[in-house]
């Protein structure tokens, strides 16, 4: 078996040719960053998306609130660290029990 990291995920295949095909299918995407469900406390293992404060296509600036995340103890603002644009929302308002680290959105550098 062949294992390779593709787009931040580990891909397993029985042949190197299949891995190459996976790589090519990802190459058409623009440069992007995945927004993971943040760990807002040392003990947090999952959270809920209470509400998105931005919509797809909106510009993101450092310090702007992207969405509100509910933990078992509080609702906390998820603030942007970098510039970009919210390209895709992967977990809608009200999504529940999302594990820390699971993608909730995609950010691109250019619109």
C-alpha positions as CSV (number, residue, x, y, z in Angstrom):
1,X,0.0,0.0,0.0
2,X,1.1,3.5,-0.7
3,X,0.2,6.4,1.7
4,X,0.6,10.0,0.8
5,X,-0.5,13.3,2.3
6,X,-2.8,15.1,-0.2
7,X,-4.5,18.4,0.7
8,X,-3.9,17.9,4.4
9,X,-5.4,14.4,4.3
10,X,-3.7,11.0,4.2
11,X,-4.7,9.1,1.1
12,X,-4.1,5.3,0.8
13,X,-3.9,3.5,-2.5
14,X,-2.8,0.2,-3.8
15,X,-0.9,1.9,-6.7
16,X,1.2,5.1,-7.1
17,X,-0.9,5.9,-10.2
18,X,-4.1,6.3,-8.1
19,X,-2.2,8.6,-5.8
20,X,-1.1,10.7,-8.7
21,X,-4.7,11.0,-9.9
22,X,-5.8,12.2,-6.4
23,X,-3.0,14.8,-6.5
24,X,-4.2,16.0,-9.9
25,X,-7.8,16.3,-8.8
26,X,-6.7,18.7,-6.0
27,X,-4.4,20.8,-8.1
28,X,-7.3,22.7,-9.7
29,X,-8.3,24.4,-6.4
30,X,-7.0,27.9,-5.6
31,X,-4.6,28.4,-2.7
32,X,-6.8,28.0,0.4
33,X,-6.8,27.3,4.1
34,X,-9.2,25.1,6.0
35,X,-10.9,26.6,9.0
36,X,-11.0,23.9,11.6
37,X,-13.3,23.7,14.6
38,X,-11.1,25.6,17.2
39,X,-10.2,24.2,20.6
40,X,-11.4,27.1,22.7
41,X,-10.3,25.5,26.0
42,X,-7.8,22.8,26.9
43,X,-10.6,20.3,27.6
44,X,-12.8,21.1,24.6
45,X,-13.2,18.0,22.3
46,X,-16.2,19.2,20.3
47,X,-18.3,22.3,19.7
48,X,-21.3,23.7,17.9
49,X,-21.5,26.5,15.2
50,X,-24.0,28.9,16.8
51,X,-24.0,31.4,14.0
52,X,-21.9,32.6,11.1
53,X,-21.2,36.3,11.2
54,X,-19.9,36.3,7.6
55,X,-21.4,34.8,4.5
56,X,-19.6,33.1,1.6
57,X,-17.6,35.6,-0.4
58,X,-17.2,38.1,2.5
59,X,-13.7,39.6,3.1
60,X,-12.0,38.6,6.3
61,X,-9.6,40.9,8.2
62,X,-7.5,40.0,11.3
63,X,-9.6,40.3,14.4
64,X,-13.0,40.1,12.6
65,X,-15.4,37.6,14.0
66,X,-16.0,34.8,11.6
67,X,-18.6,32.8,13.6
68,X,-19.8,32.1,17.1
69,X,-18.8,28.7,18.5
70,X,-20.8,27.1,21.4
71,X,-18.9,25.0,23.9
72,X,-20.3,23.2,26.8
73,X,-19.7,26.3,29.0
74,X,-20.1,29.4,26.8
75,X,-20.6,30.9,23.3
76,X,-17.3,32.4,22.1
77,X,-16.4,34.5,19.0
78,X,-14.0,32.7,16.5
79,X,-11.8,35.6,15.3
80,X,-9.7,35.6,12.1
81,X,-5.9,35.7,12.4
82,X,-5.2,36.5,8.7
83,X,-6.7,38.3,5.7
84,X,-8.7,36.5,3.1
85,X,-12.2,35.7,1.9
86,X,-14.7,33.1,3.2
87,X,-15.0,30.8,0.2
88,X,-17.1,28.0,1.6
89,X,-19.1,27.3,4.8
90,X,-18.9,23.6,5.5
91,X,-20.9,23.5,8.7
92,X,-24.0,25.6,8.7
93,X,-25.6,27.6,11.6
94,X,-26.7,25.2,14.3
95,X,-24.4,22.4,13.4
96,X,-23.8,20.3,16.5
97,X,-21.1,18.1,18.1
98,X,-18.4,18.9,15.6
99,X,-15.0,17.4,16.7
100,X,-12.2,19.9,17.3
101,X,-10.1,20.1,14.2
102,X,-12.8,19.1,11.8
103,X,-13.2,21.6,8.9
104,X,-16.0,24.1,9.3
105,X,-15.0,26.5,6.4
106,X,-12.6,27.3,3.7
107,X,-10.7,30.6,3.2
108,X,-9.0,31.8,0.1
109,X,-6.5,34.6,-0.3
110,X,-8.1,36.2,-3.4
111,X,-11.7,36.6,-4.3
